[in-house]
Amino acid sequence: MTDSPQAAPGGTVPPKPATKTSVWIGFGLGLVPWLLACIPQKDYGAITFLIFACFGLPIIAVIVAIIPKTRRLGLGLLLASGLGWLVLGAMCSGFFR
């Protein structure tokens, strides 16, 4: 007996178990624009980060999630985008109450 992976009955090698590392990397990358939008900057610099985080990040995340190789990274980006929207909504509803 050998230690090499045995071929399945269909003649294919069984897939490697998936790791959650790329989801966490995507989540971390997705948080960066939201965190940059919270940092006070001169000359309305934070507004550009907020606009990108609100509208650009979800579009990029969906595109990355459609590609099979980067699906887990896109999932992390989508999770960060959704969480950012929830936090932004909570801050706005508390401020404009």
C-alpha atoms as one frame of an Amber mdcrd trajectory, in Angstrom:
protein
   0.000   0.000   0.000   1.185   3.486  -0.781   0.488   6.824   0.873  -0.567
   8.518  -2.374  -4.233   9.474  -2.720  -6.299   6.707  -4.207  -8.291   7.446
  -7.327 -12.040   7.498  -6.930 -14.104   5.048  -8.983 -14.667   7.775 -11.609
 -10.915   8.148 -12.073 -10.543  11.476 -10.257  -8.482  12.332  -7.210 -10.594
  13.313  -4.175 -10.496  17.073  -3.440  -8.408  18.485  -0.618 -10.341  19.592
   2.457 -11.113  23.300   2.275  -9.655  25.715   4.795 -11.287  28.867   6.109
  -8.131  30.968   5.844  -9.176  32.717   2.637 -12.543  33.676   4.179 -10.733
  35.409   7.031  -8.319  37.096   4.629 -11.267  38.376   2.596 -13.005  39.554
   5.762  -9.877  41.452   6.819  -9.479  43.006   3.385 -13.139  43.973   3.384
 -12.833  45.733   6.726 -10.028  48.021   5.561 -12.219  50.521   3.605 -14.746
  50.673   6.455 -12.012  51.357   8.993 -10.403  53.993   6.769 -13.783  55.701
   6.473 -13.935  56.018  10.272 -10.542  57.734  10.590 -10.872  61.539  10.579
  -9.011  63.051   7.621  -8.540  66.507   6.159 -10.432  67.778   3.133 -13.213
  65.163   3.186 -10.861  62.253   2.507 -12.956  59.813   4.519 -15.969  60.388
   2.238 -14.212  58.712  -0.701 -13.455  55.644   1.440 -17.059  55.555   2.631
 -18.431  55.787  -0.901 -16.068  53.008  -2.009 -16.962  50.836   0.995 -20.696
  51.331   0.430 -20.886  50.878  -3.328 -17.567  49.653  -4.755 -16.769  46.911
  -2.273 -20.024  44.928  -2.726 -19.627  44.992  -6.516 -16.033  43.770  -6.295
 -17.040  41.151  -3.714 -19.775  39.734  -5.941 -17.407  39.563  -8.917 -14.748
  37.795  -6.820 -17.362  35.426  -5.332 -18.553  34.356  -8.793 -15.090  33.091
  -9.791 -14.734  29.507  -8.465 -11.064  29.827  -7.442 -11.682  32.956  -5.351
 -15.149  32.096  -4.040 -14.080  31.938  -0.382 -12.236  35.261  -0.608 -15.363
  36.813  -2.114 -17.430  35.362   0.711 -15.201  37.106   3.241 -15.509  40.381
   1.336 -19.301  40.035   1.242 -19.432  39.311   4.971 -17.355  42.407   5.733
 -19.511  44.499   3.416 -22.724  43.339   5.056 -21.351  43.906   8.532 -20.186
  47.390   7.520 -23.649  48.247   6.223 -25.208  47.070   9.502 -22.801  49.158
  11.587 -23.309  52.195   9.340 -27.087  51.823   9.609 -26.884  51.544  13.392
 -24.686  54.639  13.633 -26.967  56.665  11.365 -30.139  55.590  13.142 -28.605
  56.487  16.485 -27.357  59.846  15.247 -30.516  60.908  13.394 -32.941  59.654
  16.016
